Structure formats: C-alpha cells, structure tokens
C-alpha cells in the first residue's frame, strides 16, 4: 500500500498509474482489486490526494472489477469525501449505479431491457418503464416479467413514500441507516424484510439515551460495511440481530 503514496496528478493520471501498479511478495506478483479500496483510502492523508487518487480508486477503470463491488462500503467511503459534497455525491452515485443494458431496442434481452429502457433499480418503477419493458419481452417470459414488475411497483411506492413522508422526521443516524438499507438491497425477494426493518427503525426502536443510539447505529453501520472484507454475519443478519436487541 505504501506504493500509493508515489501516485499523484489528475484523476486520469492516477487511474493510469493504478492500472499498472503491482507489488511482489516472496517472488509472487500481486495487483490491487476494487475491494482493496477501503484500505487504500486509509493511506491517503490529504484532501487534495483524495480528490484525485481517492476518486480514481473508487470509480476509475484501472480494474475490471466494477465500482458496484463497493456498495456495502459506500457509507464509509463517502465519509472520506465529506470535505466536498459534490464529489461525495458523484462517488456515491457511481458506486450505487446498476449495470446498464446496451442492446438496441430491436433485440432486447430476455428481461425486456435495451439501451432505451434500462433497468432503473428495484425501487425505480414507473408506468413508462413498465409498459415499455412488457412490450419488449418475449411472450414466454411475459408472466414472469409481469410478476417482477408488480413487485417493483409495490416496493417503489413504499420506498418513495418512506423517503418523502417519513425520512424527514427521522434523526441523522436513523436516516443514514434507512438509506443504507434501501441502497444495499438489490433483491426483490428481500423487499418484505427491508420494508419491515424500515418500519421498525421508524416506529419501534427506542433508546432512552440519544448518545447511546448514535453510538449503537454508528457501530452497526461500521460492522455491516466491513462484512464484505471479513468473515462474519451477512449485513441484513447483523441488522436483524441489532433490531431484536433494541426493540
């Protein structure tokens, strides 16, 4: 990791340097991967370097591994860019971005996606997306895709309602936790669990001491964001255990 301290310049220059960076241990050559980013960022001590090398590490093309691999770590990562809210938002947007189908409309994939109607995320349902996707899917897949779209609609309506009506009434840490849950979840199969957890956080979580609540949530988010690097409970399992302890 000490080699990172020798990299400087624009984001593009840093990206190029990272693409050829390697180190040797006992005769074996190793390169960095996207999941090394959280440790690599710890080696950066100035905002100036974060604005170039830090951004390149998070969202650069120096590795074939996508920025989305950092999804579980995005809270920790974005906190490193607190000095520049626009930069933090750019990094967050790229990390949470879903894969985009680039097929032409004439040859959509089996899910009914093409470059003019890409997947918006499980909570990004709209009527236009619904109708366009159904019109593009093959007849044998219509029943399955319709079921998926209906689930997306219900989940999207809940998330939008929760963000508009409930989140403004929550404190900073509850908002952070709810945002993490919605951003982390990419599976419609887990939507009922996520909805239940969001309601718990809003209605039932009660700690008398506000400082204890802050500390508990911060510790939880840290553990959940680090679970992709270290063995242990899956993030939603950790969340379930935490909520059962404090409800």
PANUMI-624186 format. One record per residue (C-alpha): x, y, z. Coordinates in steps of 0.25 Angstrom, whole numbers, plus 5000, padded with zeros to 4 digits. Layout:
N
XYZ
...
//
This chain:
247
500050005000
501250095002
501350104987
500150184986
500850304993
501650314980
500450334971
500050484968
499350564957
497950574951
496950464953
497350414939
498750414942
498550334955
497550244948
498650204938
499750184949
498750094957
498550014945
500049974944
500349974959
500749834965
501649784977
502349664979
502349574992
503349454992
503449454977
501949464974
501349584967
500049644973
499149754968
498149834975
496649804973
495449884976
495249824990
496549884994
496050024992
495550045007
497050005012
497650095001
496850215004
497350205019
498750235013
498350365007
498550475017
498150605009
496850655003
497650684990
498050544988
496650494991
496050584980
496950514970
497550384975
496350354984
495350374973
496150284963
496250174973
494750174976
494150194962
495350184952
495550084941
496850034946
496249904949
495149814942
494449804955
493249904956
493050014966
491849944970
492649844977
492849954988
491349964990
491349915004
492550005008
491950135001
491650205015
493050185020
493550235006
492650355005
493050405019
494450415014
493950515004
493150605014
494050725010
493450724996
491950694996
491850694981
493050594980
492450504991
491150504983
491850474970
492550354977
491250304983
490550314970
491550224963
491650124974
490150104975
489950104959
489449984954
489849914941
489349964928
488849884916
489449934903
488649854894
487849924883
486249934884
486149834873
486849724880
486549734895
487049634905
486149534911
485749624922
485149724912
486349824914
487049904904
487850034903
486650124903
485950054914
487050004924
486749954938
486550064948
486849984960
485749914968
485150044974
485150114961
483850064955
483050164946
481850134937
482650164925
483750064929
482649964932
481949974919
483249984910
483849864917
482649784915
482549824900
483949774898
483949644905
483749504898
482349444900
482849324908
483449424918
482249514920
481649444932
483049444940
483349594936
481949644940
482149584953
483449644955
482949784950
481749774960
482749754972
483549864967
482349954967
481949924981
483349934986
483650064979
482350134984
482750094998
484150144997
483750274991
482650295001
483650265012
484750355007
483750475005
482850455017
483650385028
485150415026
484950565028
484450535042
485650445046
486950485052
488250475045
488650335049
487350275046
487350345033
488750285030
488250145034
487050145025
487750205014
488750095015
487649985015
487050035003
488350054995
488949925000
487649834996
487749794981
486749674982
485249684981
485249554989
485649625001
484749744999
483749705010
484949685020
485449825016
484049885018
483949825031
485349875036
485050015031
483750015039
484449965051
485450075051
484350185049
483350125059
483950035070
485450065072
485450135085
486750165093
486650265105
488050325103
488150395090
489650375090
489550225092
488650225080
489650295072
490850205076
489950085074
489650115060
491050165056
491650035061
490549955054
490750025041
492250005042
492149865044
491149845033
492049925023
493249835027
492649705026
492949685011
494449685015
494449605027
493749475031
492449495039
490949515038
490349565026
489949715027
488449685028
488649575038
489449675047
488349785045
487249675050
488149645062
488249795065
486849825064
486449705072
487349755083
486749895084
485349875081
//
